[in-house]
Amino acid sequence: MVANLTTPLLGVVATAAIGRLGDATLLGGVAMTSVIFDCLFWLFGFLRMSTLAFTAQSLGAGHGREVPAHLLRGLIVAGAVGLLLIALQAPLASAVIGAMGGSDAVSAAAKSYFTIRIWSAPLVLANFAVLGWLVGQARATLALGIQVAINLVNIAATITLVLWFDFGITGAAIAAVIAEGSGLIIGLIVAGWLFRGVPPLPRAALFDRDKLRRMFAVNRDIMIRTAALITVFLFFTAQGARSGDVILATNSVLNNFLMVSAFFLDGLANAAEQLCGRTLGARDRAGFVAATRLVILWGFAFAIVVSAIYAFAGPQLIDAMTSSPELRGAARDYLWLVTLAPLLGVFAFAFDGIFIGATWAREMRNLMLLSLVLFFAGWFALRPFGNTGLWLALLLHYVWRGGLQALRYPAMLRLSFPPMATR
């Protein structure tokens, strides 16, 4: 959980540093591109999810020789996708930034940030594979160390380039690239250390056709599921941009709160992925059910804590994010909505982890697509309430996601653990 909590800090640090400059246009540009990159890289989050699930299942099934192969396959896919994103950066920037609907000044600032940070794509995606592989082995302490290192480098580089050398939005983008590169170097060193003494993996085992076919099928379904989820957040940001620079910047400040709580709960989802994947591989139904109950129980416990922090310390946290009196006042008006998010999101994140760990990817994909339809229906009904209605639609999407998966869970449990296969 702590390792996961550090993930959104790249966007938070960039927003805070630019926010101290007091320019709503620059803050809006960073906000827009931070969301774009969060969503763009998130689209390929299957590299972390599937690597984690397959690694955990291999360990549970006693197939230790397969563990290194899962990392190497993930790194190959990460490198190929990352280089493709760099090659397509010009049309990507034009299409995505244009679709966001920001003002000319905000879009120009966003493009400056985009053209630099896109070079971190192979690094970010490779880090996904490394971190998923480590968590899949229940080596969360090592994953935490790498995440902390990435963010310490990012904080130091951002402060130096933005506030000291006055590089502005360009400095924030360069800092993110430096941080991700540093994290990958550390991750590969750690992987090499864990590989010591392990016999070289035969090429035939690495490129086993059946295993590759299963990996790509699961990755495809997770990617479609993630694309549906990203659509919700991109639509949310675009609607904020169309409401003006102040609403866009306000939502961006509050979005950092939302992302922190989301990654906080996603830490428990990571635990569910590892525990459910391992117990599924071992054909241990009782362990699988126990892991499900524990993740949901602890999810609500931590959600209460996070919501309480936002309720009591939210105004002070907003003040730390921006020096603009206008933005501070606007953000306070919507703070109550952010406070509800952790509580409403527990089922969504817990069952995400359970479904991924069990590689119930097709069902997860279908339920997320249905949740997307329900989100747009909710937004349409709540349009008269403006930005408040937009936030309410987003929170209701949490409810649809978690509720639908909870309803499907018993049937999937019976399919995965038929009576003769349980113990």
N, C-alpha and C positions, 0 to 999 in steps of 0.2 A: 504494500500500500504506500509506504513512504517512497519507494523507488518510483512508483507511478505518479505520485503527487508532484515530483520534480519536473515531469514532462512539459506541462504548459508554461513553465517558468520562462522559456525563451520568449514567448509572446508577451508575458507579463512584464519581463524586464525591459523589452523594447518599448512597450507601451508606456511604462513608468518613466523611462529615460526621455522619450520624446515628449511625454506629457509635461515634464518639468520645464520644457521650453515655452509652454504656454500658447502654442499655435494649434488651433483646432483643425486646421487643414492638414498639417503634418500628422497629427494624432489620428485623424480620420484615414489618412493614407496607410499608416502602419496598421491601424485596426482592420482595414479592408484586406490588406495583403496577408496579415497574420491569420485571418480567418480563411483566406484562399489557400495558404500553405498548410494550415491545419487540416483543411478538407482534402487538398490534393494528396498530401502524404497519407492522410487517414484512409483514402481510397485504397491504398496499397498496404493497409494495416494487416491484411491477410498474411503478410510475410511474418509478422510477429505471432499472430493467432494460430495459424496452421503449424508453424515451426514448433510452437509451445505444445500444442495438442498432440502432434505426431511424436514429439520427443517423450512426452509424459506417457503416452500409450505404449511406446516401445519399451520404456523402463518397466511399466506395469506388467507387460507381457514377457519380460525377461529377455528381450532382444537388444542387449546392450551394444552390439556391433552396429546397429542401425543409427545410434545416437549421433555420431559424427556426420553421417550422411545427410541427416536432416538440416544441419547447419550449412554444409557445403551447397546443398541444393538451394537453400534460401539465399545464400550469398550470390550464387550465379543469377538467379532471377532478379535480385535487387540491383545488381550491376547492369543487367540488360535494360530493365525498366528505367533506372535512373538516367542512363545515357540517352534513352529515347526521349525522356522529358526535357533534357537539355537541348537536344536537337530540335524539339518542337516548341522551344520557349517563345519565339516571336508570335506565332498564331495563338498559342495558349494565353499569353499576356493580353493580347488584343481582345480575344473572345471573352475571357473570364472577367477582366477588369471592366470591359465595356458592358457586360451583362449585369454588373453590380449596380450600375446606375448612379454612381457618385458624381459630384460636381467636377468640372474640368481641373480645378486645382488639386482636389483629392485624388483624382485618377492619375494625374501627372506624378504626384508623390508616390502613389502606389506602384506605378510602372518602374520608377527608379529603384524601389526596394525589390521588386520582383526579378528584374534582370540580373541582380547580383545573387539573391538568395537561391535562385533556381539551381545554381551550381552545387548546392549542398544535397541535391536529390539523391545521387548514388550513395552518399554518406549516410543520410537519414535512413534510407531503406535498408542498407546493410546493417545499421544499428538495430533496426527492428528485428532482423533475423537473429542477430547475436543475443539481444535481450530476451526474445522469445525462447531461444535455445537454453539460455541460462535458467530462466524461470521454469521451463519445462522439466529441468532436472532438480527443481526446488533449491537452486542456488541464488535465492533472492538477494542475499547480502552482496554478492558480486555484481548483480544487476544494479543494486542501489549505488554501489561505489562508482560504476560507470556513469549512471545518471547524474549523480552529484558532481562528478568531474566535469561532465558536459556543461552543467549549469554554472559551476564556479568559473570555468573558462568564459562562458557567455557573459556573466555578470561583469567580470573584469574587463573583457574586451569591449563590451557595450559602454561601460562607464568611461573607459579610456578614449574610445573613438567618438562617442556622441557628445559627452559632456566636457571632456578635456581637450581633444583635438577639434571639436566642433564640426565633425563630419555629418552631423544630422542623420537623416533617414538612411543614407548610404552606409554610415558607420554601423548602424543597427543591423543591416543586412550582412555586412562583412563579418561582424561578430558572430552571427548565427552560423555562417559557413565554417569559421575557425573552430567554434565549439563542437560542431558535429564531426569535423575531421579529427579533432583531438579524441573524441569519444570512441570513434572507430578504431583508431590506433590502439587505444587501451583495450578495447574489446577483443581485437585480434591477438594481442599479447596474452590476454587471459585465456582465450580459446587454445592458443598454442601450448600454454602451460597445462591445461586440462588434457590436451591430446598427447602429452608426453608418455612414451612407452606404449602407445596404441599402435598396432600394426597399420601400415598404409591401407587405405580403403581401395579395393579393386575398382577399376573403372566400370566394370559390368554391374557391380552392386550400386554404385552412385547413380548410374543411368538405367536402373532396372525399369523396364517398360510399365509393368503393372503398378509399381509404387509411384512412378511419375504420373501415370494416368489418374490415380486416386488423388495425388497431391493437387494436380491441376483442376480436377473436378471440385474438390473442396474449396480451393482458392477462388475458382470462378463464382461459386455460390456465395462465399463470404464477400467477394468484391461487389457483386450485385446488391447484396444486403447493405453493404457499407455505402454504396452509391445512393441508395434510397435514403439512408440516414443523412448523408451529406447534403442531399437535395433539400432536406428540411432546414438545415443550418444555413445553407447558401441563400435559400429563399428568405429566411429570417433576416439575414444581413442585408440582402438586396432591398427588402421592404423598408428597413431602417434607413438605408442610403437614400431612397426615394422620398423619405420624410424630411430630408435636409441634413446638413453637416452636423448640427448639434445633436439630433436624435441618433445619427450614425455613431458619433463619438461617445454619446451616453451609453448606447447599447454595447459599444466595444468595451467600455470600462466594466460594465456589469457582466459582459460575456466572459471576462477573465474570472470573475467569481464563479460563474456557471461552469467554466472549464475546470477550475480547481476542484470544485465539488464533484464533478463528473470523473475526473481522473482519480480522485480520492476513492470513490466508490468502485471505479474500475480496477483499483488495486485488489479489492476483494474478488472481483470477477476474474482477475489473473490467478488468484488462489484457487477459485473454482475450476478454472481451466486445467490447472495442474493436478488437483486432487481428483476431479471427475475423469480426466484423461487417464490418470494412472489406475484408478479403481476400475474403469471400463476395460483397460488393457488386461488387468488381472482378473476380470470377470467377477468382481466383488460388488454385488448389488447393495449389500448392507453399508459398505463403505461409501458408495456413490450417494445413497440416500442421506447418510449422515453428513456428508460434505455439503449437500444441498441445503439441509436444515441449518447448518452452522453458518454458511455464507449469508443466508437470508437474515438470521438472527443478528449476526454482527453487523450486517448492512444497516439495519434499522438503528442499532445502537450508535454507530458512527454518524449516521445521517442526523440523528437528534443533536449530536455534539456540533456538527458543522452548521446546522441551521441555527443553533443557539449563538454560535460565534458571529454569524452574519447578522442576526437580529440585534445583538448588543454592540458589536464592534464594527458593523458595516459602515456607518458614517465616517469613522476614522480611517478605515481602509480605502474608502472612496477618496478622501482628502489626500492620501498618500499616492494615489494613482494619477491625480490631475491637480493642477494649481488654478484651473479656470473656475471662478465662482458660478458661472452659468452651468457648466457641466456638473459641478458638485451638487447643485440644487436639483437639476433634472434627474441625476442618478439616484438621489435619495427618494424621489417620487416612485421609482420602480423597485426599490430595494426589497419590499415585501414579497415580490414575485420570486426574486432570486432565493430568498430565504426558504420558500416552499420547495424549491427544486430538489434538494437532496432527499427529502422524505418521499416525494412522488417518484423518484428515480430508482429506489432500492430494487424493486422487482425487475425493472428493465436491465440494470447492470448485472444483477445476480444471475438471471436466467440467460443473459448473453454469455457469461462465463461458462455456465453449465452446458449450454447447447454447443459452444465451441469446443470445450474439452471433450465432449462426446462425439464431436464431428457430425452433429445433426445439422449440417450446413444447409441442406435443401429446405428443410422445414423452417429454419431461421430466416432464410431468404424470402420465402412465401409470406410469412407472418409480418416481416418488415415492410414488404410491398403493400400489404393490407393496411398497416399502420400509417404509411405515407398517404394513402387515399383518405383515411380518417383525419389526418392532420389538415389536409387541404379543406376538407369539409368543415372542420372546426374553425379554421381561419376565416373561411367565407362567412360563417354564421357570426363570427365575432368582429368582423370588419368595422362595424359602427363604433367600436370602442377604441379605434386607433392603435397606438403602440401598446397600450395595455392589452387589447384583444390579441395582438400578435404574440405577446409574451404568454398569455393564457393558452393559446393554441399550441405553443411550444411545450408548455408544461403538460397539457393533455396528451401530447404525443408520447411523453414518458409513460403515462398511464396505459395507453393503448399497447405500447411495446411490451411492457412487463406483464400486463394482464393476459394478452393473447398467448404469450409463451407459457405462462403459468397454467393456462387451460389445456395447452397441448402436452405439457410435461408428463402427466400420468400415462398417456398412450405411448409416448416415446420410450418411457422407462420399461413398459411391458415388451415393446419390440426389441429393445437392446438387451434385456435380461429375461429371455424366455425361461420358464420353470426349470428345464433340464440343464440350463447353463449357469444357474445361480448357485451360490454356496452359502 
